[in-house]
């Protein structure tokens, strides 16, 4: 495919298919990225879940690896 297309078109296609994670600054394929990801922290009290909206963190683009790392870090807080 890249042999028949001009170089500038190939650059536009690869820029469209890839994005940079805002946490680790590594470029990933679009399938491994989440867009407009919001973290919710909650505390379990009396078998109910109470969400604390003031502690939310909004990230425009994040990879699955950083999401897993974020959840593991918050398990022990």
KABEL-V85594 format. One record per helix or strand of 2 or more residues. SS is the DSSP state (~ for helix, > for strand). FROM is the first residue (numbers start at 1). TO is the last residue. Records with the same first field share a line. If there is no record, write none. Layout:
SS: FROM-TO  FROM-TO
//
This chain:
~: 7-17  30-32  53-55  64-75
>: 18-20  27-29  33-39  42-45  48-51  57-63
//
